Amino acid sequence: MIITSRDNRIYKKLKLLSDKRRRESEGLFLIEGLRGVQDALKNGMKVRTVALCEGSEIKIDVPEVYVLAKKLFAELADTMTPQGIIAAVEMPKASLSDFKAESDGFVVLCENLRDPGNLGTVIRTADAAGAAGVALTKGCCDLFNPKTVRSTVASIGNIPIVRGLDAIDAALSLKKMGFRLVAGALTDKTVSLYEADLSGKIAFIVGNEGDGITPELLSKADEAVKIPMRGGAESLNASVAAAVMMYEKVRLTAEKNIS
């Protein structure tokens, strides 16, 4: 049976998830594309409902699978070239206590990161680099925005992500957990990233794309670092800067283990 009416309860339920408030109230978000849905299942995420586009030959082992008319499916899709599958998935939940970092591990604390693409890339990079988790303050953009979800490439299900934190409370909690706070910021005490002490457990602080890290949070940092610029650019994209910091930590840890 193909769903053809906008009054159908399945279509209406999925359509409502395009609104942030409804996502939060339902505890569900949408994943679009076969790879994303397969990765969610592989990671043990709870896929509640799957919508397939009329004519799709995709086979997926989920109890609730429905077929939507092409026009209705296109109205649900957020991409220009839909792949024929959209799933409603339960939002994973985590707390800072889920950050199980080793003695030389690291996490990332994002403060007021507003661009969905940047946030998704930070999470994806943190996952790839082996971070123990990512913490997001209240001022960060919606983790379950479709663009953020696409940018993470399934890392939302791979790594603990804690949302809606007070920046200062998060910083103090991470300190109590044994993390040294290293902020990417310019102060009168800023040192080159390549000269900084990145030994032990580190929490990298990444600030807002335009305004950087707030003075209140920066005052809690144990160290402020900058990435040397050999060319004419004055700064790096927030997600790129975060990636450079994370992989410098990875590099130093690898060197230590080899020696």
N, C-alpha and C positions, 0 to 999 in steps of 0.2 A: 504493500500500500504506500502511495506517495502522498506526502502532506502538501496540500496546495493552498490552504487557507491561512491567512495571517491571524485568524481567530483560534487556530489550533493551539492547545495548551503547551505542547512541546516547543513549537516555534516561539511562542510568547515568552516562555521561560528562558530560552536561549537568548532571545533578543534583549531581554532585560539585563542580561549580564554585560552588555556593552556600557552600562552605567556603573560607575564606581560604587555608589551607595548601595546598589542592589547586589553587586559582587560581595561587598562586605557583609551585608545582612544575610545573604545566602551561604557565604563561605565558599563560593565557587568562582572560578575564572575560566576563560576560554583559551584553548590551545588550538591553533590552526595549522594544518599540514600533517601529512602522514608521519614524517620523521619525528615531529614534536610529540604526537600522540603515542607513537611506539616507544619513544624515550621515556615518556611519563609512565607508561606501563612497566617498562624495564626497571625503572627506579622505584617501583612500588607505590607510586602515587595512585590515589583513588579516582579513577575515571568513571564518572557517574552516568553521563549521557553522551552518545556519539551521533552526530548528524552527518549523513552522506549526501552528496549532491546527486540528483537524478542522473542516471547514466554512468555513475561511478562504478568501477569494478573492484574497489578496495574491499578487502575482507579483514575484519577486525574482531577479536574475541572479547567482546564486551556485552553484558546482558542487555543493556538498553541501546539499541541501534535503530535509527529512524532515517528514512529517505525523504529529502525535501525537494520540491520542485526547483528547477534551476533559478528561477527569479527569486524565490524565498532564500535559497542558499546564498545567492549573491548579496542579498541584503544583510545577511549575517556576517559575511566574510569581511575582513579588514584589509586584505591584500588585493592588489590589482589583478593578479592571476591566481585565483584560488586553486588549491590542489584537490578539492572535492571532499575534504573531511574537516570537521570542527568538533571538538570535544569539550564538555563541561567537566572540570576537574576540581577536586577539593583543594583548597588552599593549604599548603603544608604549614605546620606551626613549629616554632622553635623559640628557645630562650637562650640567654647568654651562657647558661650552664651547659648547653649543648656544644659549646666551643671546646672541643677536646684537643687542644694544641699540645704538641710535644715540647720538650724543653727548649728547642730551637725553632718552634713553629711561629705562625703569625696569623693575624686576622686583619680585617679592614673595617674601619669605622667611617661611614659616609655621612657628612653633615650637609643638609640642605642641597643635595645634588638634585637638580631639577629636570635635566634632560633625560627622557626615557632611554635613548640610545646610549648615552654615557653610563647610566646606571646599569643597563643590561651588559655592557661591555666590561665594566668593573667586576660584576658578579661572574661573568664567564671567565675572565682572566684569573680571578681569585680561585675559581674552581680548577682551572688548568694548572695554576702554580702551586696548588696543594694547600691553600689557606684552610684554616679550621673553621672559618665562618665569616659572614659579613653582617655588620650591624648598621641599621638605617635609622637616622633621627626622624622626628616628626615632620621636619621640613622637606624630606626627600619626596620625589615624585612617586606615583603609585607603582609598586612592584608588579602589579598585575595588569597594568596598562598593556594593551596588545603589542605595542612597539617594544616595550621593555621585555615582554615574554619572548618575542622573536629574537631580540638581541642577545638574550642569555643562551640561546641554543641548548635548552634542556638543563642548564646548570641550576635552575631553581629547585630541581629535585635532587641534585647531587650534593648540595652544600647547605648547612644550616644558615638561614637568613632571618634575622630578627628585625621586626619593623616597629615604627612608632615610638622610638626611644627618646627620652630627654637626653640631650647631648652630654650635659655635665654628669648626670646619673650614670650614663653608659660609660663615660671615661673613668669615673671613680670605681665602678664595678670591675672594669677591665684591669685597673691597677691592682685591685684586691685579688684578682685572679692571677696576678704575677706578670701581666703584660706591661712593657714599657711603651709609652705613647710617643710615636714619631710622626710629627706633622709636616706635611709638605707646605711650607710657608716661609715668607721672608720676614725675619726679625733682626734685631741687632746681634743676636747670637746664632743665627743660621749658619750651618756648615754645609759643605758639599756632601751630597749623598754618598760619594765614594770615600769620604773621610769619616762618616758617621759610625757610631757604635751600633751595629745591628745584631749583636750577639744576643742570645737568649730569646725569650718570647716577646714579640713585637706586635703592637697594634698600630697600623698605618692609618693616619687620619687624612681623609680626602674631603676638601671643602667645596663650596658652591662654585659653579663655573665662572661667575663674574666677580663675586665678592670674597671668595676664598673662605678660610676658616674664621669663625667668629672669634673676637678677642677673648671672650669668656672661656671657650673651649681651648683656644690656643694657650691660655695661661696654665692649663692642666697638663700640657705636653711636657715630656721629659727632654725632648730634643726636637729642633726644627731643622729641616733639610731643604736643600735646593738641588735641582738637577742642572749641571753645568750646560750652558748654551754656547756652543762654538760658532754658530751661525748668527744670522741677524734677527731671528725670532726672539720675542721677549718672554714667551711662555708656551706651555704645551697644553693641549686639550686635557681636561681633568682625568678622563679614563686612560689616556696615554701616560700621563704622569704617574697615575696609580700603578700601571703595568710596569713602568721602569723601576719604581720603588720595590714592588713585589719581587721582580726577577733579580734585582740586586741582592735581596735577602736570600733568594733561592741559590744564586751563584755563590755567595759567601758560605752558605751552609754546605753546599756541595764540596767546596774547597776544603772546608774544615773536616768533613767526613773522609775525604781522600787522604789528607795528611794524618 
